[in-house]
Amino acid sequence: MKKNFYIAITIFIIVILACSRGKRDDEDIEETETQKDKTEKIKDKEEEKVNEKIIYNIPVVLENHDIVLIPLTLVDTDEDFFGRIKKEYINSSRRKITTYTKSFNMFDTDNLYNVIFYNKTTEEEYPLLDKRELINNFYIPINPSRDTLNATTSNFILYSTINNDYNGDGDIDVNDGETVYLCDIYGKNKKQLTNKNISLLKLEINSKYDILFLLIKEDSDSDKKFTPKDDIKLLKTSISNPGLSVEVIRDSLHNVMKKIYE
């Protein structure tokens, strides 16, 4: 009887060990496959970069000013399924500008990665950015002033950049968080206006009263996405002395509004 008992215990232990080993093997296989997927994705991204081509777009000459802006885009030169060059490459050098306000235009350009500043008087040329970043928004004055001492005139540029894979999907694109900056008309004296990894919804530029309003969305639930569930905040900063924007609607008032309407 005891002998049968010990045999049963031994078999039970062997089965448990075998199952445990099998589980570890499955976990190792799953981890290996996951790592393999990541490696293949990185490899695909590196191959995509090889097929990217720098395109200098049609210049934008600022009215009554020496500065010329040359948008720089990166496009994929691969052919499509039918062996034709992709449309984004064919149309990449076309100038795309739309009116944003009475005083500012915006670049409506996909895959905008830099802007080259060219001074047609001195022939000096230099880039806005010194590292790889996706420019998500770029606003330029329609009629910039030559009065460089008066910063409250429409004599500045607003832009936002994306430089990290915030949502972790393997791409750096418009679905990731951005950061908003202000610089002078020459692309210099850059000032950061918002925290990193926000979504810029709208700008209200009032040069006359030296104030800039920014409507942004924060990833308030920390899910690495910008959805209707996230908080929308109204910020403000000075144009003549720009810095990190502050909230217009403070938490105390916001909490009162929540009690009324939620």
For each residue, the residues with C-beta under 8 A, 3 or more apart:
1: 4 5
2: 5 6
3: 6 7
4: 1 7 8
5: 1 2 8 9
6: 2 3 9 10
7: 3 4 10 11
8: 4 5 11 12
9: 5 6 12 13
10: 6 7 13 14
11: 7 8 14 15
12: 8 9 15 16
13: 9 10 16 17
14: 10 11 17 18
15: 11 12 18 19
16: 12 13 19 20
17: 13 14 20 21
18: 14 15 21 22
19: 15 16 22 23
20: 16 17 23 24
21: 17 18 24 25
22: 18 19 25 26
23: 19 20 26 27
24: 20 21 27 28
25: 21 22 28 29
26: 22 23 29 30
27: 23 24 30 31
28: 24 25 31 32
29: 25 26 32 33
30: 26 27 33 34
31: 27 28 34 35
32: 28 29 35 36
33: 29 30 36 37
34: 30 31 37 38
35: 31 32 38 39
36: 32 33 39 40
37: 33 34 40 41
38: 34 35 41 42
39: 35 36 42 43
40: 36 37 43 44
41: 37 38 44 45 170
42: 38 39 45 46
43: 39 40 46 47
44: 40 41 47 48
45: 41 42 48 49 170
46: 42 43 49 50
47: 43 44 50 51
48: 44 45 51 52 76
49: 45 46 52
50: 46 47
51: 47 48 76 77 78
52: 48 49 74 75 76 77
53: 74 75 76 77 89
54: 72 73 74
55: 72 73 74 75 89 92 93
56: 70 71 72 93 116
57: 70 71 72 73 92 93 94 95 109
58: 93 94 95
59: 68 69 70 95 118
60: 68 69 70 71 95 97 140
61: 68 120
62: 65 67 68 69 140 141 144 185
63: 142 143 144
64: 143 144 146
65: 62 144 146 185
66: 119 120 121 122
67: 62 117 118 119 120 144 185 186
68: 59 60 61 62 117 118 119 120
69: 59 60 62 115 116 117 118 140
70: 56 57 59 60 115 116 117 118
71: 56 57 60 95 107 109 112 114 115 116 138
72: 54 55 56 57 112 113 114 115 116 127
73: 54 55 57 92 109 110 111 112 113
74: 52 53 54 55 111 113
75: 52 53 55 86 88 89 92 111
76: 48 51 52 53 86 88 89
77: 51 52 53 85 86 89
78: 51 86
79: 82 83 84 85 86
80: 83 84 85 86
81:
82: 79
83: 79 80
84: 79 80
85: 77 79 80 89 90
86: 75 76 77 78 79 80 89 90
87: 90 91
88: 75 76 91 92 110 111
89: 53 55 75 76 77 85 86 92
90: 85 86 87
91: 87 88 94
92: 55 57 73 75 88 89 111
93: 55 56 57 58
94: 57 58 91
95: 57 58 59 60 71
96: 107 108 109
97: 60 105 106 107 108
98: 105 106 108
99: 105 106 142
100: 104 105 106 139 203
101: 104 205
102: 142
103: 141 142 143 154 205 207
104: 100 101 139 140 141 142 154 158 205
105: 97 98 99 100 139 140 141 142
106: 97 98 99 100 137 138 139 140
107: 71 96 97 112 115 135 138 140
108: 96 97 98
109: 57 71 73 96 112 138
110: 73 88
111: 73 74 75 88 92 134
112: 71 72 73 107 109 115 134 135 138
113: 72 73 74 129 132 133 134 135
114: 71 72 127 128 129 135
115: 69 70 71 72 107 112 127 128 129 135 138 159 187
116: 56 69 70 71 72 125 126 127 128
117: 67 68 69 70 124 125 126 127 128 186 187
118: 59 67 68 69 70 123 124 125
119: 66 67 68 122 123 124 125 186
120: 61 66 67 68 123
121: 66
122: 66 119
123: 118 119 120
124: 117 118 119
125: 116 117 118 119
126: 116 117 187
127: 72 114 115 116 117 130
128: 114 115 116 117 159 183 187
129: 113 114 115 132 133 135 161
130: 127
131: 163
132: 113 129 163
133: 113 129 161 162 163
134: 111 112 113 161 162 163 172 173 174
135: 107 112 113 114 115 129 138 159 160 161
136: 160 161 162 174 178 200
137: 106 158 159 160 178 180 200
138: 71 106 107 109 112 115 135 157 158 159
139: 100 104 105 106 157 158 159 203 205
140: 60 62 69 104 105 106 107 144 157
141: 62 103 104 105 144 154 155 156 157 185
142: 63 99 102 103 104 105 154
143: 63 64 103 154
144: 62 63 64 65 67 140 141 153 154 155 185
145: 148 150 153 154 155
146: 64 65
147: 150 153 155
148: 145 155 184 185
149:
150: 145 147 153 155
151: 155 156 184 239 240 241
152: 207 208 210 239 240
153: 144 145 147 150 207
154: 103 104 141 142 143 144 145 205 207
155: 141 144 145 147 148 150 151 184 185
156: 141 151 182 183 184 185 239
157: 138 139 140 141 182 183 184 185 187
158: 104 137 138 139 180 181 182 193 203 205 212
159: 115 128 135 137 138 139 180 181 183
160: 135 136 137 178 179 180 181 200
161: 129 133 134 135 136 178 179 181
162: 133 134 136 166 172 173 174 176 177 178 179
163: 131 132 133 134 172 179
164: 172 176 177 197
165: 168 169 170 171 172 176
166: 162 176 177 197 219 224
167: 175 176 224 225
168: 165 224
169: 165 175
170: 41 45 165
171: 165 175 176
172: 134 162 163 164 165 176
173: 134 162 176
174: 134 136 162
175: 167 169 171 225 226
176: 162 164 165 166 167 171 172 173 197
177: 162 164 166 196 197 198 199 219 226
178: 136 137 160 161 162 197 198 199 200
179: 160 161 162 163 192 194 195 196 197 198
180: 137 158 159 160 192 193 194 198 200 214 216
181: 158 159 160 161 190 191 192 193
182: 156 157 158 190 191 193 212 237 239 242
183: 128 156 157 159 186 187 188 189 190 191
184: 148 151 155 156 157 187 188 189
185: 62 65 67 141 144 148 155 156 157
186: 67 117 119 183
187: 115 117 126 128 157 183 184
188: 183 184
189: 183 184
190: 181 182 183
191: 181 182 183 242 243
192: 179 180 181 244
193: 158 180 181 182 212 214 235 237 242 243 244 245
194: 179 180 198 200 214 216 235 244 245
195: 179 198 244
196: 177 179
197: 164 166 176 177 178 179 219
198: 177 178 179 180 194 195 216 217 218 219
199: 177 178 216 217 218 226
200: 136 137 160 178 180 194 203 214 215 216
201: 215 216 217 232
202: 214 215
203: 100 139 158 200 212 213 214 215
204: 212 213 214 215
205: 101 103 104 139 154 158 212 239
206: 209 210 211 212 213
207: 103 152 153 154 210 239
208: 152
209: 206
210: 152 206 207 238 239 240
211: 206 236 237 238 239
212: 158 182 193 203 204 205 206 236 237 238 239 242 245
213: 203 204 206 234 235 236 248
214: 180 193 194 200 202 203 204 234 235 236 237 245
215: 200 201 202 203 204 232 233 234 235
216: 180 194 198 199 200 201 232 233 235
217: 198 199 201 226 230 231 232 233
218: 198 199 230 231 232 233
219: 166 177 197 198 222 223 224 225 226 230
220: 229 230 231
221: 229 230
222: 219
223: 219 227
224: 166 167 168 219
225: 167 175 219 230
226: 175 177 199 217 219 230
227: 223 230
228:
229: 220 221
230: 217 218 219 220 221 225 226 227
231: 217 218 220
232: 201 215 216 217 218
233: 215 216 217 218 247 249
234: 213 214 215 247 248 249
235: 193 194 213 214 215 216 245 246 247 248
236: 211 212 213 214 245 246 248
237: 182 193 211 212 214 242 243 244 245 246
238: 210 211 212 241 242 243
239: 151 152 156 182 205 207 210 211 212 242
240: 151 152 210
241: 151 238
242: 182 191 193 212 237 238 239
243: 191 193 237 238
244: 192 193 194 195 237
245: 193 194 212 214 235 236 237
246: 235 236 237
247: 233 234 235 250 251
248: 213 234 235 236
249: 233 234 253 254 257
250: 247 253 254
251: 247 254 255
252: 255 256
253: 249 250 256 257
254: 249 250 251 257 258
255: 251 252 258 259
256: 252 253 259 260
257: 249 253 254 260 261
258: 254 255 261 262
259: 255 256 262
260: 256 257
261: 257 258
262: 258 259
